[in-house]
């Protein structure tokens, strides 16, 4: 595949790619293990709600901070220390299992989530620093591979490992994978890859940088996209689980197969990246329309295999949309503020996702999973119309000029 061939041409990105795969698989192991251990210790829905909140809240609070760190410090070193410092906390659930002290599991979940909240924006900000601009779309295709591989290998193999051994094994593997990822990242810490962007960093405040997002038209539209899309994506997460468990009664194996299908869709989407040449925004928006159509088809599923195939299609087109939008952001965001801007956009994205996941719980009390899928499909189609109109209203070249002169824009406000 072209994407994997590109890894040889982009050796620095190759380190980040494999480090992220290890991180993602370890995170899925921890997720499977934490939910299983929590059930063993409490069998409480309230306890599960607290655990989910501890996973979501840090991504809202710490994403902007991670952006600031990415803009002011060596990004590769930040990624190295994030993985290294999380490693001992990944082992805390083992202590929780033996002592039956629930707060240790909560503490581990909180610290791991804080690390992820810092890790993702820093990583996003680093990629354009080390990858040739012409290769960004293919690299973002590989990014969907990371999502897909971690879904398949992490969720499915995590469940299998826990079934045949013990849930505690997952926490040990998580710590090992974090340490392995940190070891890979250490090779980049000696590089001066961030020197250019660091020299360009100004003394603008958080308020001034936040003002920039609302002042530049193209960023305002991306803010709308990253707030609205997770409203549907969050409901997706709940629907796919319920389709396996309630609609087709396939149990835990069905959930594993659903996640494997979702992961396969993301992996397949990466193969399309080499064919996307320009028109990234147009292609990205049309893929959202196809996601909506996919959910309408999902609502008519009469067999579990049919639902699996449609799930692959939904994440296939969704992955292409992600490739397009991420490529545009990597190309247009100024290097000196890329970390902050993406971190702030991520904050809005994760806030929206949290709201949607809570709302989905109430929604499924009134509607069946397949009926909910109709609502999600219609929502995606409505979003397509909104995004088309929003992007069409933007003076793209004018926005780029404003981004190239960010310091002047802020000082002149």
C-alpha positions as CSV (number, residue, x, y, z in Angstrom):
1,X,0.0,0.0,0.0
2,X,1.2,3.5,-0.8
3,X,0.7,4.7,2.8
4,X,3.0,2.1,4.3
5,X,5.5,2.7,1.5
6,X,5.5,6.3,2.6
7,X,6.6,5.4,6.1
8,X,10.1,4.6,4.6
9,X,10.3,8.0,3.0
10,X,9.1,9.8,6.2
11,X,11.3,8.1,8.9
12,X,10.4,10.6,11.6
13,X,6.7,10.1,11.1
14,X,7.2,6.4,11.1
15,X,8.3,6.7,14.7
16,X,5.2,8.6,15.6
17,X,3.0,6.2,13.7
18,X,4.1,3.1,15.5
19,X,4.2,4.9,18.8
20,X,0.6,5.9,18.3
21,X,-0.4,2.4,17.4
22,X,1.1,1.1,20.6
23,X,-0.6,3.9,22.5
24,X,-4.0,3.2,21.0
25,X,-3.9,-0.5,21.6
26,X,-2.8,0.0,25.2
27,X,-5.6,2.5,25.7
28,X,-8.2,0.0,24.4
29,X,-6.8,-2.6,26.7
30,X,-7.1,-0.2,29.6
31,X,-10.7,0.6,28.6
32,X,-11.8,-3.0,28.4
33,X,-10.0,-3.8,31.6
34,X,-11.3,-0.8,33.5
35,X,-14.9,-1.5,32.6
36,X,-14.6,-5.2,33.5
37,X,-12.8,-4.5,36.8
38,X,-15.3,-1.9,37.8
39,X,-18.2,-4.3,37.2
40,X,-16.4,-6.9,39.3
41,X,-15.9,-4.5,42.2
42,X,-19.2,-2.6,42.2
43,X,-21.8,-3.8,39.6
44,X,-22.9,-0.1,39.9
45,X,-24.2,2.1,37.1
46,X,-23.2,5.2,39.1
47,X,-19.6,4.0,39.4
48,X,-19.6,3.4,35.6
49,X,-20.9,7.0,35.1
50,X,-18.1,8.4,37.3
51,X,-15.5,6.4,35.3
52,X,-16.8,7.6,32.0
53,X,-16.8,11.2,33.3
54,X,-13.1,10.8,34.4
55,X,-12.3,9.7,30.8
56,X,-14.1,12.7,29.2
57,X,-13.6,15.7,31.5
58,X,-9.7,15.8,31.2
59,X,-10.0,16.0,27.4
60,X,-12.1,19.1,27.8
61,X,-10.0,20.8,30.5
62,X,-6.5,20.0,29.3
63,X,-6.7,20.2,25.5
64,X,-6.0,23.9,25.4
65,X,-3.2,23.5,27.8
66,X,-1.6,20.8,25.7
67,X,-1.8,23.2,22.7
68,X,0.1,25.9,24.7
69,X,2.7,23.3,25.6
70,X,3.0,22.2,22.0
71,X,3.6,25.8,20.8
72,X,6.3,26.5,23.5
73,X,8.2,23.3,24.1
74,X,9.9,20.5,22.1
75,X,6.9,18.4,20.9
76,X,8.7,15.1,20.7
77,X,10.0,15.5,24.3
78,X,6.5,16.2,25.4
79,X,5.2,13.0,23.9
80,X,8.1,11.0,25.4
81,X,7.3,12.3,28.9
82,X,3.6,11.9,28.6
83,X,4.0,8.2,27.9
84,X,6.8,7.7,30.5
85,X,4.9,9.4,33.3
86,X,1.7,7.6,32.6
87,X,3.3,4.1,32.8
88,X,3.3,3.7,36.6
89,X,-0.3,4.9,36.7
90,X,-1.3,2.3,34.1
91,X,-0.4,-0.3,36.8
92,X,-2.5,1.2,39.6
93,X,-5.6,-0.9,38.6
94,X,-3.6,-4.0,39.6
95,X,-3.4,-2.5,43.1
96,X,-7.1,-1.7,43.0
97,X,-7.9,-5.2,42.1
98,X,-6.0,-6.7,45.0
99,X,-7.0,-4.1,47.6
100,X,-10.5,-3.5,46.2
101,X,-9.9,0.2,46.6
102,X,-12.0,1.8,43.9
103,X,-10.3,5.2,44.1
104,X,-7.1,3.7,42.7
105,X,-8.9,2.8,39.6
106,X,-10.4,6.2,39.3
107,X,-7.0,7.9,39.9
108,X,-5.5,5.7,37.2
109,X,-8.3,6.5,34.7
110,X,-8.0,10.3,35.5
111,X,-4.2,10.4,34.9
112,X,-4.3,8.3,31.8
113,X,-7.1,10.5,30.4
114,X,-5.1,13.7,31.2
115,X,-2.2,12.2,29.3
116,X,-4.3,11.4,26.3
117,X,-5.7,15.0,26.4
118,X,-2.2,16.3,26.1
119,X,-0.9,13.7,23.7
120,X,-3.3,14.1,20.8
121,X,-3.0,17.9,20.2
122,X,0.8,17.8,20.6
123,X,1.0,14.9,18.2
124,X,-1.2,16.7,15.6
125,X,0.9,19.8,15.9
126,X,4.1,17.8,15.4
127,X,3.2,16.0,12.2
128,X,3.4,19.0,9.8
129,X,6.8,19.8,11.3
130,X,8.3,16.5,10.2
131,X,6.3,15.5,7.1
132,X,6.6,17.0,3.6
133,X,3.5,19.1,2.8
134,X,2.8,17.1,-0.4
135,X,2.5,13.9,1.7
136,X,0.1,15.2,4.3
137,X,-3.0,13.7,2.8
138,X,-1.4,10.3,2.6
139,X,-0.1,10.6,6.1
140,X,-3.6,11.5,7.3
141,X,-4.8,8.4,5.6
142,X,-2.3,6.5,7.7
143,X,-3.8,8.3,10.7
144,X,-7.1,6.6,10.0
145,X,-5.1,3.3,9.9
146,X,-4.0,4.1,13.5
147,X,-7.7,4.5,14.5
148,X,-8.8,1.3,12.7
149,X,-5.9,-0.9,13.8
150,X,-6.3,0.1,17.5
151,X,-10.1,-0.5,17.3
152,X,-9.6,-4.0,15.8
153,X,-6.5,-5.1,17.7
154,X,-7.2,-3.2,20.9
155,X,-10.8,-3.9,21.5
156,X,-11.1,-7.3,20.0
157,X,-7.8,-8.8,21.3
158,X,-8.3,-7.1,24.6
159,X,-11.6,-8.9,25.1
160,X,-10.1,-12.2,24.0
161,X,-7.1,-11.8,26.4
162,X,-9.3,-11.0,29.3
163,X,-11.6,-14.0,28.5
164,X,-8.8,-16.6,28.3
165,X,-6.5,-15.2,31.0
166,X,-7.4,-12.5,33.6
167,X,-8.5,-8.9,33.3
168,X,-5.4,-7.8,35.2
169,X,-3.2,-8.9,32.3
170,X,-4.6,-6.0,30.3
171,X,-3.3,-3.4,32.7
172,X,0.2,-5.0,32.6
173,X,0.2,-4.9,28.8
174,X,-1.0,-1.3,28.8
175,X,2.0,-0.3,30.9
176,X,4.4,-2.2,28.7
177,X,3.0,-0.7,25.5
178,X,3.2,2.9,27.0
179,X,6.9,2.3,27.9
180,X,7.5,0.8,24.4
181,X,5.9,3.8,22.8
182,X,8.1,6.2,24.9
183,X,11.2,4.2,23.9
184,X,10.4,4.8,20.3
185,X,9.7,8.5,20.8
186,X,13.0,8.9,22.6
187,X,14.7,8.7,19.2
188,X,13.0,12.0,18.2
189,X,13.9,13.9,21.3
190,X,17.4,14.6,20.1
191,X,16.1,16.3,17.0
192,X,15.7,20.0,16.4
193,X,12.5,19.5,14.5
194,X,10.6,22.2,16.5
195,X,13.2,24.9,16.3
196,X,11.4,26.9,13.5
197,X,8.0,26.9,15.1
198,X,9.4,27.7,18.5
199,X,11.2,30.7,17.2
200,X,8.0,32.0,15.7
201,X,6.0,31.8,18.9
202,X,4.8,35.2,20.1
203,X,3.8,36.4,23.5
204,X,0.1,36.4,22.7
205,X,-2.2,35.4,25.6
206,X,-4.7,32.6,25.8
207,X,-7.5,35.2,25.3
208,X,-5.9,36.6,22.2
209,X,-5.3,33.2,20.6
210,X,-8.9,32.2,21.3
211,X,-10.0,35.4,19.7
212,X,-8.1,34.3,16.6
213,X,-10.4,31.3,16.1
214,X,-13.5,33.4,16.1
215,X,-12.0,36.2,14.0
216,X,-10.8,34.0,11.0
217,X,-13.8,32.7,9.0
218,X,-12.4,29.3,8.0
219,X,-11.6,28.5,11.6
220,X,-15.1,29.6,12.7
221,X,-16.5,27.0,10.2
222,X,-14.1,24.3,11.4
223,X,-15.2,25.1,15.0
224,X,-18.8,24.5,13.9
225,X,-17.8,21.2,12.3
226,X,-15.9,20.0,15.3
227,X,-18.7,20.9,17.6
228,X,-21.7,19.5,15.6
229,X,-20.2,16.3,14.2
230,X,-19.5,14.7,17.6
231,X,-23.1,15.2,18.5
232,X,-23.9,12.5,16.0
233,X,-20.7,10.6,16.6
234,X,-21.4,10.3,20.3
235,X,-24.8,8.7,19.6
236,X,-23.1,6.4,17.1
237,X,-21.0,4.9,19.9
238,X,-24.1,3.9,21.9
239,X,-26.1,2.7,18.9
240,X,-23.5,0.3,17.6
241,X,-23.2,-1.4,21.0
242,X,-27.0,-1.7,21.4
243,X,-27.4,-3.0,17.8
244,X,-25.1,-5.9,18.8
245,X,-26.5,-6.5,22.3
246,X,-30.2,-5.7,22.0
247,X,-31.2,-5.7,18.3
248,X,-29.4,-9.0,17.3
249,X,-28.6,-10.4,20.7
250,X,-25.0,-11.2,19.9
251,X,-23.6,-10.5,23.3
252,X,-20.0,-9.5,24.0
253,X,-18.8,-11.2,20.8
254,X,-21.2,-9.1,18.8
255,X,-19.8,-5.9,20.3
256,X,-16.2,-7.1,19.5
257,X,-17.3,-7.8,15.9
258,X,-19.0,-4.4,15.6
259,X,-15.8,-2.6,16.7
260,X,-13.7,-4.8,14.4
261,X,-16.0,-3.7,11.5
262,X,-15.7,-0.1,12.5
263,X,-11.9,-0.4,12.6
264,X,-11.8,-2.1,9.3
265,X,-13.7,0.8,7.7
266,X,-11.1,3.3,9.0
267,X,-8.3,1.1,7.7
268,X,-9.9,0.9,4.2
269,X,-10.4,4.6,4.1
270,X,-6.6,5.2,4.3
271,X,-6.3,3.5,0.8
272,X,-8.3,6.3,-0.7
273,X,-6.0,9.1,0.5
274,X,-3.6,8.8,-2.5
275,X,-6.5,9.6,-4.9
276,X,-7.5,12.8,-3.1
277,X,-5.9,15.7,-4.9
278,X,-7.3,19.1,-3.8
279,X,-11.0,19.8,-3.1
280,X,-10.4,18.4,0.4
281,X,-13.3,20.4,1.9
282,X,-15.7,19.4,-0.8
283,X,-14.9,15.8,-0.6
284,X,-15.0,15.9,3.2
285,X,-18.5,17.4,3.3
286,X,-19.9,14.9,0.7
287,X,-18.5,12.0,2.8
288,X,-20.6,13.3,5.7
289,X,-23.7,13.0,3.4
290,X,-22.7,9.4,2.7
291,X,-22.4,8.7,6.4
292,X,-26.0,9.9,6.8
293,X,-27.1,7.6,4.0
294,X,-25.2,4.7,5.7
295,X,-27.1,5.2,8.9
296,X,-30.4,5.2,7.1
297,X,-29.4,1.9,5.5
298,X,-28.3,0.6,9.0
299,X,-31.8,1.4,10.3
300,X,-33.2,-1.1,7.8
301,X,-30.8,-4.0,8.8
302,X,-32.5,-7.4,9.2
303,X,-29.4,-9.4,9.8
304,X,-26.3,-8.9,11.9
305,X,-23.9,-9.5,8.9
306,X,-25.7,-6.7,7.0
307,X,-25.2,-4.4,10.0
308,X,-21.5,-5.2,10.1
309,X,-21.1,-4.4,6.4
310,X,-22.9,-1.1,6.7
311,X,-20.8,-0.3,9.8
312,X,-17.7,-0.8,7.6
313,X,-19.1,1.6,5.0
314,X,-20.0,4.2,7.6
315,X,-16.5,4.4,9.0
316,X,-15.0,4.1,5.5
317,X,-16.6,7.3,4.4
318,X,-16.2,8.9,7.8
319,X,-12.5,8.1,7.7
320,X,-12.2,9.9,4.3
321,X,-13.9,12.9,5.7
322,X,-11.5,12.9,8.6
323,X,-8.5,12.7,6.2
324,X,-9.8,15.7,4.2
325,X,-10.5,18.0,7.2
326,X,-7.3,17.1,9.1
327,X,-5.2,17.7,5.9
328,X,-6.7,21.2,5.5
329,X,-6.1,22.1,9.2
330,X,-2.5,20.9,9.0
331,X,-1.9,23.0,5.9
332,X,-3.5,26.2,7.1
333,X,-2.8,26.5,10.8
334,X,0.3,28.6,11.5
335,X,3.1,26.6,13.0
336,X,3.6,29.0,15.9
337,X,0.0,28.5,17.1
338,X,-0.9,25.1,15.6
339,X,-0.9,23.4,19.0
340,X,-3.1,25.9,20.7
341,X,-5.6,26.2,17.9
342,X,-6.0,22.4,17.4
343,X,-6.1,21.9,21.2
344,X,-8.9,24.4,21.5
345,X,-10.8,22.9,18.6
346,X,-10.4,19.5,20.3
347,X,-11.8,20.9,23.5
348,X,-15.0,21.9,21.7
349,X,-15.1,18.5,20.0
350,X,-14.7,16.5,23.1
351,X,-17.2,18.6,25.0
352,X,-19.8,18.0,22.3
353,X,-19.0,14.2,22.3
354,X,-19.6,14.1,26.1
355,X,-22.9,15.8,25.8
356,X,-23.9,13.5,23.0
357,X,-23.0,10.3,24.9
358,X,-25.1,11.4,27.8
359,X,-28.0,12.4,25.6
360,X,-27.8,9.0,23.7
361,X,-28.6,7.2,26.9
362,X,-31.9,9.1,27.3
363,X,-32.6,8.8,23.5
364,X,-32.4,5.0,23.6
365,X,-34.9,4.9,26.4
366,X,-37.5,6.2,23.9
367,X,-36.3,4.8,20.6
368,X,-34.9,1.5,19.5
369,X,-31.3,1.4,18.2
370,X,-32.5,1.1,14.6
371,X,-34.9,4.0,15.1
372,X,-32.1,6.0,16.6
373,X,-30.0,5.3,13.6
374,X,-32.7,6.9,11.4
375,X,-32.4,10.1,13.5
376,X,-28.6,10.1,13.3
377,X,-28.8,9.6,9.5
378,X,-31.1,12.5,9.1
379,X,-28.9,14.6,11.4
380,X,-25.8,13.9,9.2
381,X,-27.7,14.9,6.1
382,X,-28.8,18.1,7.8
383,X,-25.2,18.8,8.9
384,X,-24.0,18.3,5.3
385,X,-26.3,21.2,4.2
386,X,-25.1,23.4,7.0
387,X,-21.4,22.7,6.3
388,X,-21.9,23.3,2.5
389,X,-23.4,26.7,3.1
390,X,-20.9,27.6,5.8
391,X,-17.8,26.7,3.7
392,X,-19.3,28.3,0.6
393,X,-19.6,31.6,2.5
394,X,-15.9,31.6,3.5
395,X,-13.4,33.7,1.6
396,X,-10.7,31.0,1.8
397,X,-7.8,33.0,0.4
398,X,-8.7,35.9,2.7
399,X,-8.7,33.5,5.7
400,X,-5.3,32.2,4.7
401,X,-3.9,35.7,4.5
402,X,-5.2,36.5,8.0
403,X,-3.6,33.3,9.3
404,X,-0.3,34.2,7.8
405,X,-0.4,37.5,9.6
406,X,-1.7,36.2,13.0
407,X,0.4,38.4,15.2
408,X,-0.7,41.6,13.3
409,X,-4.3,40.4,13.5
410,X,-4.2,40.0,17.2
411,X,-2.4,43.2,17.9
412,X,-4.8,45.2,15.7
413,X,-8.0,43.9,17.3
